[in-house]
Amino acid sequence: VLTMAADPRQTRFDVGNGKFVIVREQQTEEEFAPLFSDAWTGSRVWASAPALVKHMDPARVIGSMCIELGAGPGLCGLAAAAHGAKSVVLTDQAEMVSLMRANISINPGLTGVRACELNWGEDLPAGILGEAFDLILVSDCVNPIYGLDSYSQLAKTIRLLSGSDTVCMLSHEDRGVGSNEHTVFDTFARECTALGMEVKLVSSAQAPLASAHPYVQAADGADSECTTTLISTPAAETGTKEERIRVYEIRLTR
C-alpha cells in the first residue's frame, strides 16, 4: 500500500504492522542520470522491493544488524529500521549515496540508519568492515542490465558479509527477457553455490510450475538434490508483475 507524500517525488509506503516510511525516488534534475544508466535504475522503487518488504518477518528484524545491497532509494532497509532493526546500512554505488541519505533524513523517526558506498565484488569499505550482520536485503539486483559480471560480484559480496547465522533475503522479478531469463538467475545461483551458499525459494508466483532448476532448494527442504521448479514459459506471458516476483533466502552451507 502506498500513497503520495506532500512532495510529488516522495511516496509513503505502508510496510506493515502499522509502520510507514517515506521514500523519494528520483534525484534532483541536475543529479538525474541518463535514461537506463545504473543511477537511473537505482533511483526508482521497483516492484521487487515492496514484495521483499511484504515477506519480512518483524520478529526476525527486531534488534538485528541489517545491510541492504543495491539499495537505491533504500525502501527495504528503511522498512527494516521501521520494524526495529538495531542498525541498518544502506549501500549502493557512489552516485546513489546522496539519495539514500536524503531518504534517511525524511524519516527522522527511524534510528540507527546510515548510508555508504559499496561496490559488489570489491573489498568491503572501512565503514562496515568487521561488522557482523544478521540480515542482508537484496531486491531486483540480479539483472543483466548491470552486466554479466554482476552475478558473481553480487554473490561474492553476499558471501563476504555472511556469518554462520546470517540470512540474506533476496527478491527477483522474472521479466521473461527473451529465452535467457531463467539462465540469468541460474547463473547467480550457481555462483552462490560455488561460494558455499544455499539458495532457497521461500515465495513464488501462483502460476503453474514446470522445468527443474538445479541450483535452488525447495522451500520445504524435502528435495535432497537441491532442486525446485520455475515457470517454463516466459514470465511476461504468464501473470502480473507481482506474480512474477520470487523471494529467496541465501545462507552459508560451509
N, C-alpha and C positions, 0 to 999 in steps of 0.2 A: 504494500500500500504506500502510495506517495502522494504528496501534494506540493504545489509550488509555494516557495517561500516569498518573502517580500521582494527580494532581488530576483528578477526573471532568470538569472543564471544559476539560481540556487533551488534545490529540491529538498523537501523534508521527507525523510524515509521513516516509515514505521518498521522498526527492527524487531518487534515482538516484545511480549511481557510489559506492554505499556511504555516502551522506550522509543525515543525518536532521535535521529541525527540529521543534521543539515549538511548537504554536500553541494559545493559549487563545482559544476562540471567543466566549464571551459575557462581557459586563461583569458586575460585581457587581450584586446585586439593587437597591441604591439607585441605581446608574447605568443600570440596564436600561431601555431605551426602550420605549414602547408598541408593540404588535404592528404591523408593517408601516410603521413610521416608517423614515426613511433610516438612522438609527442602528441600528435593529434589523436591517435587512437587511445593513448594513455590518459587523455583529458576527459574521456567520456565514461559514464557508468553503463557498462554493457549488461545484458540480461543475466549473465552468469554470476555477477556479483550479488544481486538480490537473492538469487537461488541459493548461493552459498550461505548468506545470512540466514535464510529460512531454515537451513539444516544445522545451524549452530545449536548446540546443547548448552544453555546457560549454565547448567551445573558443571560442565567441563570448563567453561570460560572463566567463571568466578575465581579470582585470585591467581590466574595463570600469567605466565610470561609469554607474550604473543608477538609475532612479527608477521607482517604482510609483505609478500614479494610482488613486484609489478603492480603496486597499489593504485597507481593513477590517482584519482580523487580520494581514495582511501576509505570507501564505504565499508568494506569488510572489517578493517582494523578499527574504525570508529565504532562500528556495531559491537565489536568485542569489548571495547572500552565501556560502552553503554551497559553491557551485560556484566561489568565488574571485573574485567581483567586488571591485574595488578600493574602491568606495564605493557604498552603497545608501541611497536616501532613500525612506522610506515616507510617502505623503501621502494625506490624506483630509480630511473636514470636521473642525471643531474637536472635535465630540463623540467622534471616534474616536481622537484623538491619544493619550489615556491608554491605550487598549487596545493600540495599536501599540507604545508604549513598554514596556508590560508584556511583550509578546511578545519584544521585543528583550532585555529583562532576563532572561528564562528561557532564552535561548540564548546564554550567556556565551562560548561558543566562537566565535561569529561576530563579526567585527571590521568597523569602518567602516560600521556601520548606524546611521541616525538617523531620527527621525520629525518631521514638521511638518505644519501645516495648509496645504492648498492647495485652493482652490475653483475649479472649472472655469470658464473664461470670464473670470476676473479677472486682474489683473496678477500676475506671479509674485512670491511672497514674497521678502523680502530674503535669507532664508537660502539660497535656491538661485539667485537672480538672477545671471546671468552664468556659471553653471556649464555646461560642455559635456557632454552626456550621450550615451553610446554606445547605450544600450538603455533603452527605455521599455516598461514592462509594464502591461497593462490587462486585467483579467478581469471579465466579466459586468457591464460598465458601460453597455452600450448597451441600455437597458431603459426602457420607458415609465413605470415606477414612479417614476423620477427626474424626470419632467416632460418635455414636448415640447421645451423649450429646451435640455435637457441634451445633445442630439446636437450642436448647433452649439457649445455651450460646451466639450464634451469635445474636439471637433475643433480648436477654437481653441487649447486648452491644449497638445495634442499638437504643433501647429504651432509654438507659442512655444518649446517645449522641443527642437525638432528642428534639427539642423545637417545639413550635406551628407552626413555618414556615419552619421547616427542611424537606428536601426531601432526601430520600435515593434512589439512583439508583442502582439496582442490576441486574446483568446478570447471567443466569443459563443455562448450557447445559444439555439437556435431553439426557443422554447417553444410555438409554434403557437397564439398568443393570437388567437382569432378568425380573421379573414381578413387582418389587418393586420400580422402579424409580419414578413413579408418587407419590408413598407414601412418598418418600424422601422429595420432595418439599411440599407436603401436610402437612407433619409434621412440617416443618419450618413455613409455612404459618399459621398453627393452633397456633403455639407458638406466632407469631406476633399478631394474632387476640386476643389471651388471654391477651396480654400486652397492648391492646388498640391501635393497629396499623392496618391500612388498606393496603392490598397488591393489587396493581392494575397492570394488564398486559398492557404494552404500545407497545410492539412489539413482534411478534411471528412468527413461521415458516409459510411458504406458503402452506404446505401440508394440506389436508382436516382435519377438526377438528371434534371431536365427544364427548367423555364422559364428563359429568358435573364435575366441580371442585368446591367444596363447600366453599373454603376459599379465592378465588381470584376474585376481582371485574373486570368486563369487562372494557375495555379502554374507551368506550363511556359513561360509567356511567349509562346506561339505565336499567341495571338489578338491581332491588331494593333488591333482595335477595342475592346480592353479589356473583354471580356465573359467571363462564365463562367456556371455554372448553379447553381440552388438547387432544393431539393426543392419540387415543385409542390403537393403535398398537405400539410395541416397536420402539422407535425413531431411533434406529440403522438400522432399515429396511426401513425407510420412507423418507430419504433425506440426504443431505450433512451435514457436521458438522455445517456450517453456518445456515442451515435451522433448526437445532435442538436447536438453541440458542434463548432464550426468554429474554426480558428486562422488568423489573418490576419497579414500583415506590412504595415506602412504606412511609406512613405518619401517624402521630398521629390522632386518631379519638376522643380522650378524654384527 
